[in-house]
Amino acid sequence: MSATPISSTPILRTVLVWSGTVTAILAVVGAVVGFLVAGTTGLWSALLGVLVAAVFLAITGASILIANRWYGNDLYVPVFFGIVMGGWILKFVVFIAILFILRGQPWIEPTVFFVAAVVSVLASLVVDVVVMMRMRVPHVSDVQLPTDPEAGDRRDGPPEVR
């Protein structure tokens, strides 16, 4: 695998992997707790709440990773924002559709669904924070920008990378 010059790519990949692991754990715990609280209806409600939250949170990271593939292209910036904004619009439309479809369904326990979705979102935020705090992303420091080349006070050489 080649190294990418975009610092967000390894971070987002790590976030998606960790989020998948946390989602699997939350699905099991949510299913057990949902079953104990509201029977089979609670089980399915918890699983659906965790799944919906995980899919919606993964769309943003995945859309940025997909958009980063155009890095270096002249159209990178408009393609990047088009893909990311398209992902957000898709999430909004699908979220509204899911709420209308699930509203009033007899096999959904609204409280269990809500709690499962909120816990999933909070767990995803914790994953994001932990990954950001632990990732070692190279950055440029001690950069001295060149001055006016006509004045002869120009420093050559690459900046120091840590």
C-alpha positions as CSV (number, residue, x, y, z in Angstrom):
1,M,0.0,0.0,0.0
2,S,1.4,3.3,-0.9
3,A,1.6,6.2,1.5
4,T,-0.8,9.0,0.8
5,P,0.1,12.6,1.2
6,I,-3.2,13.4,2.8
7,S,-3.0,13.1,6.6
8,S,-6.7,12.4,7.0
9,T,-6.6,9.1,5.1
10,P,-4.9,6.9,7.8
11,I,-6.9,8.6,10.5
12,L,-10.2,7.9,8.8
13,R,-9.3,4.3,7.9
14,T,-8.4,3.7,11.6
15,V,-11.6,5.3,12.7
16,L,-13.7,3.2,10.4
17,V,-12.0,0.0,11.6
18,W,-12.4,0.9,15.3
19,S,-15.9,2.0,14.7
20,G,-16.8,-1.3,13.1
21,T,-15.4,-3.1,16.1
22,V,-17.3,-0.9,18.6
23,T,-20.5,-1.3,16.5
24,A,-20.2,-5.1,16.6
25,I,-19.8,-5.0,20.4
26,L,-22.7,-2.5,20.8
27,A,-24.9,-4.6,18.6
28,V,-24.4,-7.6,20.9
29,V,-24.8,-5.7,24.1
30,G,-27.8,-3.7,22.7
31,A,-29.5,-6.9,21.5
32,V,-29.2,-8.5,24.9
33,V,-30.3,-5.4,26.9
34,G,-33.1,-4.7,24.4
35,F,-34.3,-8.3,24.7
36,L,-34.2,-8.1,28.5
37,V,-36.1,-4.7,28.5
38,A,-38.7,-5.3,25.8
39,G,-38.4,-8.8,24.5
40,T,-38.0,-9.5,20.8
41,T,-39.2,-6.0,19.9
42,G,-36.5,-4.5,22.0
43,L,-33.9,-6.8,20.5
44,W,-34.7,-5.7,16.9
45,S,-35.1,-2.1,18.0
46,A,-31.6,-2.0,19.6
47,L,-30.0,-3.7,16.6
48,L,-31.7,-1.3,14.2
49,G,-30.7,1.7,16.3
50,V,-27.0,0.6,16.4
51,L,-27.0,-0.2,12.7
52,V,-28.6,3.1,11.6
53,A,-26.2,5.1,13.7
54,A,-23.2,3.1,12.4
55,V,-24.2,3.5,8.8
56,F,-24.8,7.2,9.0
57,L,-21.5,7.8,10.9
58,A,-19.6,5.7,8.4
59,I,-20.9,7.5,5.4
60,T,-19.0,10.7,6.3
61,G,-15.6,8.9,6.8
62,A,-16.1,6.8,3.7
63,S,-17.1,9.8,1.5
64,I,-13.9,11.7,2.6
65,L,-11.8,8.6,1.8
66,I,-13.4,8.3,-1.6
67,A,-12.9,12.0,-2.3
68,N,-9.2,11.8,-1.3
69,R,-8.6,9.6,-4.2
70,W,-8.7,12.7,-6.4
71,Y,-5.9,14.4,-4.6
72,G,-3.5,15.9,-7.0
73,N,-6.1,16.4,-9.7
74,D,-6.9,19.9,-10.8
75,L,-10.6,19.3,-9.9
76,Y,-9.7,17.9,-6.4
77,V,-11.4,20.6,-4.4
78,P,-14.7,20.7,-6.2
79,V,-14.8,16.9,-6.4
80,F,-14.0,16.6,-2.7
81,F,-16.7,19.0,-1.6
82,G,-19.2,17.5,-4.1
83,I,-18.7,14.0,-2.8
84,V,-18.7,15.0,0.9
85,M,-21.7,17.3,0.5
86,G,-23.5,14.7,-1.6
87,G,-22.9,12.2,1.3
88,W,-24.3,14.6,3.8
89,I,-27.4,15.2,1.6
90,L,-27.8,11.5,1.1
91,K,-27.6,11.0,4.9
92,F,-30.3,13.7,5.5
93,V,-32.7,12.3,2.9
94,V,-32.2,8.7,4.0
95,F,-32.6,9.6,7.7
96,I,-35.9,11.4,7.0
97,A,-37.1,8.4,5.0
98,I,-36.1,5.9,7.7
99,L,-37.9,8.0,10.3
100,F,-41.1,8.0,8.2
101,I,-40.9,4.3,7.5
102,L,-40.2,3.3,11.1
103,R,-42.7,5.7,12.7
104,G,-45.5,3.7,14.2
105,Q,-44.2,0.3,13.3
106,P,-45.4,-2.3,15.8
107,W,-42.0,-4.1,15.9
108,I,-40.1,-1.0,17.0
109,E,-39.7,0.0,20.7
110,P,-39.0,3.7,20.3
111,T,-37.2,4.2,23.6
112,V,-34.8,1.2,23.0
113,F,-34.2,2.4,19.4
114,F,-33.4,5.9,20.6
115,V,-31.1,4.8,23.4
116,A,-29.2,2.4,21.1
117,A,-28.7,5.1,18.5
118,V,-27.6,7.7,21.0
119,V,-25.2,5.3,22.7
120,S,-23.8,4.3,19.3
121,V,-23.2,8.0,18.3
122,L,-21.5,8.7,21.7
123,A,-19.3,5.6,21.3
124,S,-18.4,6.8,17.8
125,L,-17.4,10.1,19.2
126,V,-15.2,8.4,21.8
127,V,-13.6,6.4,19.0
128,D,-12.9,9.6,17.0
129,V,-11.3,11.3,20.0
130,V,-9.2,8.3,21.0
131,V,-7.9,7.8,17.4
132,M,-7.1,11.5,17.0
133,M,-5.2,11.5,20.3
134,R,-3.2,8.4,19.5
135,M,-2.4,8.8,15.8
136,R,1.0,10.0,14.9
137,V,0.6,12.2,11.8
138,P,3.7,13.8,10.4
139,H,3.6,17.5,10.3
140,V,5.9,20.3,9.2
141,S,7.5,22.4,11.9
142,D,10.2,25.0,12.0
143,V,9.5,26.3,8.5
144,Q,11.2,29.4,7.3
145,L,9.5,30.8,4.3
146,P,11.7,32.3,1.6
147,T,11.9,36.1,1.5
148,D,12.2,38.2,-1.6
149,P,14.4,36.4,-4.1
150,E,15.7,39.7,-5.5
151,A,17.0,40.7,-2.1
152,G,19.2,37.6,-2.1
153,D,18.0,36.4,1.4
154,R,16.5,33.2,0.2
155,R,16.8,29.9,2.2
156,D,16.9,26.8,0.1
157,G,16.2,23.3,1.2
158,P,13.2,21.3,2.3
159,P,11.4,22.0,5.6
160,E,12.1,19.7,8.5
161,V,9.4,17.0,8.8
162,R,8.7,15.2,12.1
